[in-house]
Every structure is written in C-alpha cells, then in structure tokens.
Amino acid sequence: MTQEFFSLLQGAPCSREKISYNFSSILLIFIPTMKRPMKHLSTILILFYTALFAQPTQDSLAIRAIYDAALVNGKSYEMLGELCRVAPKRLSGSPGAAAAVEWGQLTMTALGFDSVWLQPVMVPRWVRGNKEYAKLITRHIGGQELTICSLGGSVPTPEGGITSQVIEIHTFEELRDMPDEKVKGKIVFFNRPMDPKLIYTFGAYGGCVGQRAYGADEASAKGAMACVVRSMTLANDDHPHTGSVSYKNVHAKIPAVAISTQDADYLSALLKIEADLSLHIETNCNTLPDVLSYNVIGEIKGSELPNEYLLAGGHLDAWDKGEGAHDDGAGCVHAMEALRIMRASGYKPKRTLRAVLFMNEENGLKGALKYAELAEQHQEKHLACIESDRGGFSPRGFHMEASGDTLKTLQSYQDLLEPYGLHLWQTGGSGADISPLRGKSLLIGMVPDSQRYFDHHHADTDIFANVHKRELELGSASIAALLYLLDKYGVPK
C-alpha cells in the first residue's frame, strides 16, 4: 500500500479530487485483505494526507521561487534593452542581424550555459532602400502625400515610380469577379480591416493578413501595376506596418506597399468622392543574393536524460521598422532568461534545457528549417518545444498542439500556474519556428495578452520603450515554470 501511495507522489501532478479517487480505490482493494484494518488506519490517513498535500506544495514552492527570481532579480528587461540598442534593425542577412548573432552568443556565454554555439544557415537578403514615397493626384484637393512602406520581399517600382488610377478592393473574391479590363494597368488598394469584434486579436490578424501576403499575386493576375495594402493593425495611426509579400504565381511581380490605417481610411473616403483619382508611388527596395547567418543556441545539460531536449525559443531577426522589441526580441530574452533562472537557482534539470534564437522567421523560416533538419540528422529527441513570438505582454497561458493524455497532463498544470495569470490551457497553434518539428515533439506556444500587440507589430513603434518591464519578466517566469514541470514529469504519449 505504501508503494501505491508513493507512486502517486512520483507521478504527474494531479488534482486533489483525483488523489482522493485513487485513495478510495486503494482502500477498496486493500482493506478487505487486512487482518486488522483498524490497526493500520493511522498509517492510511498519514499516507493519504501526504499524497493530498505534499506534492502540490513542493511544486508550488518551486514555481513561487521561479517567479520571485524573475520579478526581483530578473535580467530579461536588461537583455532586451541591450539587444535593441546594439541591433535595432536586424532583418536576416543585414549588418544588424550579424550584430544580433554576436550579441546572442556573447550573452548566453556570459550567462554561464554549459554549451553555446552558432548553427550556420543561408538566409535571404532583402533591402528597403531609400524611403518610400506616395502622393495622391486628385481634381479636388491637389496632390497630397500618403504614408506607406514597402512590404518585405517586394520588387521596386520602375525608376521614376508608378502613377495610375486606384481601385478599392475588400476581398479576393471581389477582385476575381471583376472584368480584367477594369483592373489592368491600375493600382489595387486592398482595404479589409482587422475585425474589431474578435477579442483574440491574432484571430483578427489571420482574417485579413492574406491580402498582404498574396495581394500582389492576385492583383497581378488581373493585370494590375501595383498593390497597396491596409496595415495589419487595429490601431488608428499613421505608422505603416510592413511584413512579407509572397510571389507564388507565374504572373509578373508587381510592387506591393502597406499604407497606414489613417491614410487607408482617408483614401477610401476620397474614392467615394472621386472614383477615378490616381496615386503616384516610388519605392527602391531590392533582393540581393542569399548570405550566411546563424541560429544561436545555448543549453544546460540534463543530469539524468541528457539526450532528451526541452526547447524554449524565439526569433532573432526582426523587420527594419523599429527595434524588433516585441517581435521578437521579447521571445529571445524569454528563452534565455528561463534558462538563466534555472541555472541561478541551482536547479539540476533531468533533461537538457535548450534556448534557441532562430534566424529568418520573418521572411523565409530558413533558421527553423535548418534546425529541424540537423535535429533529425543528429537523432535528437525533442520532448517539448515552447515558442514565444507574440510579444512581451502579460502572459495568459499556452496553446498546445496536443490531445489525449498529453493534453490532460498539460492542463493539470493549470492549478499550479493559474495564480500567476496563466488561465488559458487549450489546443491551438504553437509557433512558426518550432513548426518544422511537428510530429516529432510536443509543440507549445506562449499566449500573452494580445490587445496591444498589433499596435506595434512590424511598425516603427516596435521599440524597447514600448515594453513593460514587469510584463516581460512574467513571460520569462511562465516559460521557466513550464520547463520545470515538463522536466520533472515528462510528457505522456
């Protein structure tokens, strides 16, 4: 009987109701077989209360210590400030990205990780060039400049720019139903806003980001000269938000730019007054040959199962609009700080803890693909991977690509972590950089509060000054706490 109860203590954490159920089952099995059951009643009760209270207390104290370390002596805010200072514009292949790689290697080495190394990967190199220019040409108000920026990967306008009539479109279906002659030679203006009714703003983003990614292809298929896309943000501001454009079809590549939400609303209003107004656009972006870059990896070796890996990661590259503070400097320091807390506390992980700063998430995912390729080549067993790529805001929980017993085990952690604001424990997408490991590892994405993320996403406002120290530190602690539980209890299949 003692063995039965201590097996509860050594298993995955569970609710008191579950322990009580197991206790009752054991009584039904063992009491009828006892010759003198009352003599053993005190032992039974002691073991029951040990099972009921000892395990949650041990874990809750460990998790409390993790949060205390992050909130009182945390380094994540300091590290993020330094990254944004030394490498504010770090699109893959750029001098800023090279500076960020050096920073990542030096910082993780200084943190005292057991191993730190660079993983080579060839990445694309796109440059923005001179500041973009757009000007309205109307009969009623004369010329007026608009705030735009090139979308990442876009081709440039011809020398001297493009001038043509603008047509406003809200959906791809609307564009496809138009006769080609109504679109040919014109500039297509995609003006579908993010849905303000959706509380989870990533859902709103997913509902309209297709026009940014594939709008140029769709417009080109109808013979358009260029496309202008409403910025992916719920904010009403004058900051255009960049992001990747994808050329997948066989049609001619046409220039693609983002327009600020204020100017998108202004342009839409003018088109209702003057349907045949024109727009002049000049851009100077260019795609150069691929260059060598690196993923940056640091790890703390496991004491019992060193060949089982628990990964925490974010992407080191960032768009050249701003400093890449929320996207995704925050995710990088979350991962590094989680391991630092483990190291500083004297915790000896059973499994190897690994922090990975991926390169080229924004416009190619080459770092993630290379990491997964080499993990398979080296036959590395990744037990679980946690990605932080949704900003440095207050953490609310985790999305898990899991089902069955694995999902139940992860959800059983909720009682321990809900006091720290982590109430979301549900299935959902994890993250782009860990996605190539799908099917070979449990994938988890940290979910912060999303209301302010798209105010800064891919814009000039994604700067260190717009990161809240305490919120960032809570994210680091949340990942460290989940790593602690995954390391201690493993992941059931």
Secondary structure, DSSP 8 states (H G I E B T S, - for coil): -HHHHHHHHHS----HHHHHHHHHHHHHHHGGG-SSGGGGHHHHHHHHHIIIIIHHHHHHHHHHHHHHHHHHH--HHHHHHHHHHH-S---TTSHHHHHHHHHHHHHHHHTT-SEEEEEEEEEEEEE--S--EEEEE-SSS--EEE-EEE-BT-----TT-EEEEEEEES-HHHHHHS-HHHHTTSEEEE-----TT-SSHHHHHHTTTHHHHHHHHHHHHTT-SEEEEE-S-SS-SS-----B----SSS----EEEE-HHHHHHHHHHHHH-TT-EEEEE---EEEEEEEEEEEEEEE--SSEEEEEEEEEEE----SSS--IIIIIHHHHHHHHHHHHHHHHT---SEEEEEEEES-TTTT-HHHHHHHHHHHHTT-EEEEEEE--S-SS-EEEEEEE--HHHHHHHHTTHHHHGGGT--EEEE----TTTGGGBTTBEEEEEEE--TTHHHHTTSTT-SGGG--HHHHHHHHHHHHHHHHHHHHH----
